Amino acid sequence: QVQLVESGGGLVQAGDSLRLSCATSGRTFSSYAMGWFRQAPGKEREFVAAISWSGSSTYYADSVKGRFAISRDNAKNMVYLQMNSLKPEDTAVYFCAAGRYGATMFEYTYNYWGQGTQVTVSS
């Protein structure tokens, strides 16, 4: 199994940047695809970004494309989400997830989830 712990969230103003981190532990981390999802108040959880096991392929929701960047460092068992040009609509709890079957936008394809970290973007 894989354990995931997110960090790096906080309160920022529109236009600012944040870097979220996901620390992982467990067997053969590098064999898992990783994803970031978020859930805003009163909204369903939505896909943000995903990265393949090797880090060679990345995928983004249209709403964050060009502003966010997902990356991983398998040697350090870490996954990151660099968030630039933040908007109030980015306010949400952000979750990292690990999946056995490749990088996808679908929640059900991920086997393990972190507890989330709050990102709040003020106007």
Number of C-alpha atoms within 10 A of each C-alpha: 10 17 17 22 18 23 19 15 18 14 13 18 14 17 14 14 17 18 16 23 22 24 16 21 14 10 11 11 21 18 16 23 25 31 33 27 22 22 19 17 9 6 9 9 16 17 23 25 26 29 25 22 21 13 18 9 13 17 18 21 15 11 12 18 12 12 14 20 20 24 21 22 12 17 8 12 16 19 24 22 23 14 20 17 15 23 19 15 13 20 20 21 18 27 26 31 28 28 22 15 14 18 23 21 19 12 16 8 17 21 14 15 21 20 14 22 21 19 22 21 19 16 11
